[in-house]
Amino acid sequence: MIDVRTLLPIPSDEDTKFLYDPHGNVTELLRYVETVAKGPSGAGVIIGNYGFGKTHIMLHVASQVKANFKDSLVTYVNTPGSSFMNLYRAFINLMLRDGELLSKVATHLEDPLREALTLILSGGEDGGYARQWLMGEPTPQNFRLKHGLGSRVNDELALRFMVNLSDAAVKAGYGPILILIDELEDVVTIGQVKRLQYLSLLRNLIDNLPGKTLLLAASTPAGWDEVVNTYPALARRLSSFVIYLKPFTYEESLEFVDKLVKWRGLDMDISEDVVKVIHDYTEGNPGEIVRAISLIYTSLGGKVNVDGVKEVLSRHV
């Protein structure tokens, strides 16, 4: 069956295999990842409006890193959430999926982390409790006292554990480590006190990450301006590597549509005049162009003409 889905907020693995990179943004980003993989830690940000491909680029780079570095570790969150625990839990879930990784990492840790990982690897009831404790969930007091694990993991302890686990993973031979935070602009919806705390924790995370580790965020221009104005110390660190995404020119839209139609296997004969209509309606927004092609194919099939396309897009775009 031909896939004619409209644009989704998070592209599928299959979607991210398709890439049109007229400005060389992905090529530049992959070069930066290769530099980080050789030793230094790094941080960066992708800035662009909705539909400009921030998520697509992040997930494409993640898939490339997984394919090219067999010992890489990649954590992706589609939103920063309301606290640092959202990012921390995603990172812990990544670690917990691989028993061999846990056993190697545990040898480079001190208690209470080492004790918690040892219990998780051993299984049983205490292993289950240790998993809950590491995720910041409530656990029985007698279990914590028995194993010296202390109270529930909070944001500050989560930061320390995330740094310690990253450092241990690198020492165990893993890397590069990618920490990907999408829709950073969502932090503006958090109350001011919590927002400042979250941004401060991200700054500290970047400052303390070991080599071979990259933290990459994505944001809208308005969201990025808010970060710059609210917590410039974090903005300075993320500005170590910046990609500004731009809308497509008409010529780029022509090439993009041609490649997209071929990739999707759509039986459509789209003239330059039709692409001009699509470009004008979407203002060169890549995500909206993808959506427009899907709508046009669903509505008109392969019989595409300027008047028909104008009618479809006037109703949906």
Helices and strands as residue ranges (DSSP letters): G 15-17, H 25-37, E 42-47, H 54-68, E 73-77, H 84-96, H 99-106, H 113-122, H 124-134, H 141-147, H 155-171, E 177-181, G 184-189, H 192-208, E 213-219, H 221-230, H 232-238, E 242-244, H 250-264, H 272-282, H 286-300, H 306-316
